[in-house]
Amino acid sequence: MEGMSFNVGEYVDQMALLLDLQIRDEDRDGVVANFERIRAIANLVNSFPLAEDIEVAPVFEP
């Protein structure tokens, strides 16, 4: 997926169609901006290196 461009506005439009979700024109820019933030956070989390021997915890313990 590296090198591929991701158009957040197009994603929002396509998901709204798929979910039959009506997004008002005046709200669309805010929705796109929030998805841009979500994308930035997800990229940060996904870029964090993990050791190969890490195992998934069966129960979360703070």
C-alpha atoms as one frame of an Amber mdcrd trajectory, in Angstrom:
protein
   0.000   0.000   0.000   3.030   2.240   0.225   3.274   4.692  -2.617  -0.459
   4.597  -3.185  -2.345   7.804  -2.614  -5.330   7.708  -0.301  -8.037  10.286
  -0.868  -9.830  10.750   2.443 -12.648  12.765   0.869 -13.348  10.000  -1.616
 -13.218   7.424   1.189 -15.786   9.378   3.221 -18.057   9.698   0.193 -17.809
   5.990  -0.651 -18.395   4.852   2.935 -21.388   7.171   3.241 -22.861   5.544
   0.135 -22.086   2.051   1.385 -23.646   2.722   4.797 -26.533   4.747   3.351
 -25.424   7.605   5.595 -26.498  11.096   4.658 -23.732  13.631   5.385 -24.865
  17.206   4.989 -22.674  19.379   2.786 -21.902  21.719   5.674 -20.698  18.752
   7.795 -18.623  16.940   5.165 -15.461  19.046   5.593 -15.468  18.331   9.341
 -15.938  14.607   8.764 -13.058  14.569   6.275 -10.852  16.534   8.709 -11.584
  14.044  11.493 -10.731  11.113   9.228  -7.462  12.862   8.319  -6.658  13.014
  12.055  -7.623   9.361  12.510  -5.385   8.443   9.574  -2.428  10.328  11.064
  -2.872   8.603  14.435  -3.238   5.179  12.780  -0.061   5.762  10.749   1.819
   6.607  13.946   0.552   3.477  15.727   1.168   1.214  12.732   4.709   2.512
  12.222   5.755   1.558  15.780   8.149  -1.411  15.520   7.325  -4.537  17.513
   9.664  -7.405  18.305   8.870 -10.707  16.589   8.459 -12.512  19.918   5.666
 -10.247  21.203   2.501 -12.156  22.050  -1.033 -10.831  22.288  -2.246 -10.526
  25.876  -5.430 -12.530  26.486  -6.616 -10.001  29.105  -5.898  -6.285  29.406
  -4.360  -5.456  32.770  -3.596  -1.770  33.361
